[in-house]
Amino acid sequence: MITYNTDGVKMPAIKKRQTTAWIKAVAGAYGKTVGDIGYMFVGDERIIETNREYLGHDYYTDIITFDYCDGDTINGDLVISLDTVRSNAELFGKDYDEELHRVIIHGILHLCGINDKGPGEREIMEAAENKALAMR
């Protein structure tokens, strides 16, 4: 089950049924099934609190992914800062809706086993995001 919640921000204008079907299709493309996925949309102040508390990082980010996967079933909590998504959309000259969906699927790709911190991994993640966005 995929849930969408907010903490201190207005729910973004996403089509939940379509987004859920899309997430399941992307996970399926990696041989994964969707278990329990919880999205929490927040603002910058909440994301930095979460980043400090759970990861020891003192900076803003667009998404934090908590991975509770079990075998080929993906489970996790994904915390997304809508403020940072908006800032990044402006910074990169992207449409807000496209950037939001890129971040929504970014967390799912992490749960599917794709990383983006090591050498060459950022490019692999970006290609996976683009492929997933094309499936929308």
C-alpha positions as CSV (number, residue, x, y, z in Angstrom):
1,M,0.0,0.0,0.0
2,I,1.2,3.5,-0.8
3,T,0.1,6.4,1.4
4,Y,0.5,10.1,0.9
5,N,0.6,12.5,3.9
6,T,1.7,16.0,4.8
7,D,3.2,17.7,7.8
8,G,3.0,21.4,7.8
9,V,2.4,21.8,4.0
10,K,-0.5,21.6,1.6
11,M,-0.8,18.3,-0.2
12,P,0.8,18.6,-3.7
13,A,-1.6,18.3,-6.6
14,I,-0.7,14.8,-7.6
15,K,-3.0,12.2,-9.0
16,K,-2.7,9.6,-6.3
17,R,-4.1,6.6,-8.2
18,Q,-2.1,7.3,-11.3
19,T,1.0,8.0,-9.3
20,T,0.6,4.7,-7.3
21,A,0.1,2.7,-10.6
22,W,3.2,4.4,-12.0
23,I,5.3,3.6,-8.9
24,K,4.2,0.0,-9.1
25,A,5.1,-0.2,-12.8
26,V,8.6,1.3,-12.2
27,A,9.2,-1.1,-9.3
28,G,8.0,-4.0,-11.4
29,A,10.5,-3.0,-14.1
30,Y,13.2,-3.8,-11.5
31,G,11.6,-7.1,-10.5
32,K,10.3,-5.6,-7.3
33,T,6.8,-5.6,-5.8
34,V,5.5,-2.7,-3.7
35,G,4.8,-3.4,0.0
36,D,4.3,-0.5,2.3
37,I,5.5,2.9,1.0
38,G,4.7,6.0,3.0
39,Y,5.2,9.5,1.5
40,M,5.4,12.4,3.8
41,F,5.5,15.8,2.2
42,V,7.0,18.5,4.4
43,G,8.7,21.9,4.3
44,D,12.4,22.8,4.5
45,E,12.4,23.2,8.3
46,R,11.0,19.6,8.8
47,I,13.4,18.1,6.3
48,I,16.5,19.6,7.9
49,E,15.3,18.4,11.4
50,T,14.8,14.9,9.9
51,N,18.2,15.0,8.2
52,R,19.9,16.1,11.4
53,E,18.1,13.7,13.7
54,Y,18.3,10.5,11.6
55,L,21.3,11.0,9.3
56,G,23.5,13.5,11.2
57,H,23.5,15.8,8.1
58,D,23.1,19.6,8.6
59,Y,21.7,20.6,5.2
60,Y,18.5,20.8,3.2
61,T,17.6,18.1,0.8
62,D,14.7,17.2,-1.5
63,I,14.2,13.7,-0.2
64,I,15.2,11.3,2.5
65,T,14.5,7.6,2.0
66,F,14.2,5.2,4.8
67,D,14.6,1.7,3.5
68,Y,12.7,-1.2,5.1
69,C,12.9,-3.5,2.1
70,D,12.4,-7.2,2.5
71,G,13.7,-9.3,-0.4
72,D,12.0,-8.3,-3.6
73,T,9.3,-6.3,-1.8
74,I,10.1,-2.7,-1.4
75,N,9.0,-0.9,1.8
76,G,10.0,2.5,3.0
77,D,9.2,5.9,4.2
78,L,10.0,8.8,1.9
79,V,10.2,12.3,3.3
80,I,10.0,15.0,0.6
81,S,10.6,18.7,1.1
82,L,8.3,20.6,-1.3
83,D,10.2,23.8,-0.6
84,T,13.5,22.2,-1.9
85,V,11.6,20.6,-4.8
86,R,10.4,24.0,-5.8
87,S,13.8,25.6,-5.4
88,N,15.5,22.9,-7.4
89,A,12.9,23.2,-10.2
90,E,13.7,26.9,-10.5
91,L,17.5,26.3,-10.2
92,F,17.5,23.7,-13.0
93,G,14.8,25.4,-15.1
94,K,12.4,22.5,-14.8
95,D,8.6,22.4,-14.4
96,Y,7.6,22.0,-10.7
97,D,5.4,19.0,-11.4
98,E,8.1,17.2,-13.4
99,E,10.7,17.9,-10.6
100,L,8.2,16.6,-8.0
101,H,7.6,13.4,-9.9
102,R,11.4,13.0,-10.4
103,V,11.9,13.2,-6.6
104,I,8.9,10.9,-5.9
105,I,10.4,8.2,-8.2
106,H,14.0,8.9,-7.0
107,G,13.1,7.4,-3.6
108,I,11.5,4.4,-5.2
109,L,14.7,3.8,-7.3
110,H,16.8,3.9,-4.1
111,L,14.5,1.2,-2.7
112,C,15.0,-0.8,-5.9
113,G,18.7,-0.7,-5.3
114,I,20.0,2.2,-7.3
115,N,22.5,4.4,-5.5
116,D,23.7,7.9,-6.4
117,K,26.6,8.7,-4.1
118,G,29.5,6.7,-5.5
119,P,31.6,7.3,-8.7
120,G,29.4,7.2,-11.8
121,E,26.3,6.4,-9.8
122,R,24.7,9.8,-10.2
123,E,24.6,9.3,-14.0
124,I,23.0,5.9,-13.5
125,M,20.4,7.3,-11.2
126,E,19.6,10.2,-13.6
127,A,19.1,7.8,-16.5
128,A,16.9,5.6,-14.3
129,E,14.8,8.7,-13.3
130,N,14.5,9.7,-17.0
131,K,13.4,6.2,-18.0
132,A,10.8,6.1,-15.1
133,L,9.5,9.6,-16.0
134,A,9.0,8.4,-19.6
135,M,6.7,5.7,-18.1
136,R,4.3,8.2,-16.6
